[in-house]
Structures are given as C-alpha cells and as structure tokens.
Amino acid sequence: MNEDKALLPVLQQLETELHQPAAGGDRDRLDVLLHDSFLEIGRSGGIHTKAETLSELPPEAASGTIWAQDFSLRQLAPDVAMLNYRSACRRPDGRLERHTLRTSIWKLTDKGWQMFFHQGTPTDPFST
C-alpha cells in the first residue's frame, strides 16, 4: 500500500510526543500510546516489552531533546502503518549525537493509534 498523506502527520505527532521528557515519565500516557504487545529493539540491541518499559520509568522525566527528521510512512494494512525517520540527541551546545535510523509500527485499536513495535539502529551522522 502507498503512503497515506493524511495519516503521516498524525503518527509523526504521536511519535514525537514520545520524544518529549514529559511523556517518558507519564505512565498513564505511555500505557495508552504503547500497544499491550509492544516490543522494542533498542539502539543498543536490548529488547524491551511494554511491561518492562512501564516498570523502568525514571522517577523524573529525562532531560535533553531529540531531533527527528525525514519522516515517511507506509500503510501496511488499513489499521497498520510503518513510520520511518532519522533521529539524534541534541546536546545543550546544539551539536547532534547518537544518530539513529528508526522504524515504528503503529496499529489502530479502540484506544486510537498505538505503537506496536519500535526499532532504533545506529547510523552515521546525517545533515539536518
């Protein structure tokens, strides 16, 4: 299936919400955004489930910002979409580090769009 231009900004907004420190520390919001069968293969190669993600929340929201760009979407089924993009961590001095290629699979449920799968793969630095 082709890219759904109307869905791209919706899933991009949900994805970047997860980049915000407030969402990372909000168990209730993460519980809504992550599907019960959520699985993540992190940038480090570690594998995390929804239960692990929710149980390992830091007591305070993490600081720092995430830069994300080059979003693209592929609709896999009427209720399933794959979002791809590049991200990096922005240092206080503005430099970017930890450049990563990211893929998320989102599924439409009775709770709305929920992230079903996420993977981050380290990559060479990219231009912004």
MARTI-199884 format. One record per residue (C-alpha): x, y, z. Coordinates in steps of 0.05 Angstrom, whole numbers. Layout:
N
x	y	z
X	Y	Z
...
This chain:
128
x	y	z
0	0	0
23	71	-12
39	126	37
-24	156	68
-11	231	68
-67	245	118
-40	194	168
33	215	166
24	279	208
-19	241	258
32	187	271
90	236	267
58	276	323
47	214	366
118	190	353
149	257	371
105	261	433
143	200	457
208	240	449
185	292	500
212	284	571
141	292	599
115	232	560
174	190	580
155	198	653
79	193	646
60	121	657
-14	132	640
2	166	574
53	112	555
1	59	573
-45	89	520
9	101	467
41	32	472
2	-29	449
-3	-86	501
40	-129	454
92	-73	445
163	-95	432
224	-51	423
293	-68	397
332	-10	424
391	26	393
437	-15	440
406	-80	416
367	-91	480
296	-118	475
240	-86	516
167	-102	526
112	-54	546
113	-81	617
188	-71	622
183	-2	593
129	19	642
165	-11	702
232	22	685
206	94	681
253	143	714
226	177	776
234	244	739
228	258	665
295	256	629
325	319	603
351	333	533
319	339	466
310	293	407
318	319	336
277	280	286
271	288	210
257	254	144
192	221	165
160	173	117
100	127	124
79	63	91
9	37	103
16	-39	113
-59	-52	123
-119	-8	136
-104	-9	211
-28	-17	210
25	32	188
101	35	189
136	101	205
209	111	187
254	171	205
322	194	229
336	220	299
393	246	341
403	272	411
414	347	414
467	368	464
459	434	503
511	466	456
468	447	396
511	390	369
476	326	350
500	257	373
473	186	375
447	189	303
395	134	293
350	105	240
283	90	270
223	47	250
157	43	287
97	1	271
31	32	293
-35	-5	299
-104	27	302
-142	0	363
-203	20	403
-155	65	442
-132	100	378
-64	91	344
-16	52	388
57	36	377
63	-40	367
138	-44	350
198	2	350
270	-7	329
329	41	331
392	27	291
455	68	300
477	104	237
530	153	213
516	227	226
468	259	177
455	331	155
396	368	184
